[in-house]
């Protein structure tokens, strides 16, 4: 999976921009939901920072490590 300069994947960005549809699509295609960026953050960390309850629930339901 390609990452940007901060080590973020597309799923990190979907979480950052609260894009549930994008997150669902990426998960359906097998993206690693526990991938960490350069700061050790997963997409779930990003959802917590952005108060994105829907995406957090989606990630947890698909096995995100808490």
C-alpha positions in Angstrom: 0.0 0.0 0.0 1.3 3.4 -1.0 1.8 6.0 1.8 2.3 9.7 1.7 5.3 11.5 3.3 3.7 11.1 6.8 3.2 7.4 6.3 -0.6 7.8 5.8 -2.6 5.4 3.7 -5.7 6.3 1.8 -7.7 4.8 4.8 -6.0 7.3 7.1 -7.1 10.1 4.8 -10.6 8.7 4.6 -10.7 8.7 8.4 -9.3 12.3 8.5 -12.0 13.6 6.1 -14.8 11.5 7.6 -15.5 9.6 4.4 -17.4 6.5 5.4 -18.1 5.4 1.8 -14.4 5.5 0.9 -13.5 3.7 4.1 -16.1 1.0 3.3 -14.7 0.6 -0.2 -11.1 0.3 1.0 -12.1 -2.3 3.6 -14.1 -4.3 1.1 -10.9 -4.4 -1.1 -8.8 -5.7 1.8 -6.9 -2.7 3.0 -4.9 -3.2 6.3 -7.0 -1.3 8.8 -4.3 -1.5 11.4 -1.5 0.0 9.3 0.4 2.7 11.2 1.6 6.1 9.9 5.0 7.5 10.8 3.7 8.6 14.2 2.4 5.2 15.1 -1.3 6.1 14.5 -3.8 3.8 12.8 -6.9 5.0 11.0 -8.8 4.4 14.3 -6.5 6.9 16.1 -7.4 9.4 13.3 -11.1 8.9 13.8 -10.8 9.5 17.5 -8.9 12.7 16.9 -11.7 13.8 14.5 -14.7 12.6 16.6 -15.8 10.3 13.8 -18.0 7.8 15.6 -19.4 6.2 12.4 -16.0 5.4 10.9 -14.7 4.3 14.3 -17.5 1.8 14.6 -16.9 0.6 11.1 -13.2 0.0 11.7 -13.8 -1.7 15.0 -16.5 -4.0 13.4 -13.9 -5.0 10.9 -11.2 -5.9 13.5 -9.4 -2.6 14.1 -7.1 -3.0 17.2 -8.3 -0.9 20.1 
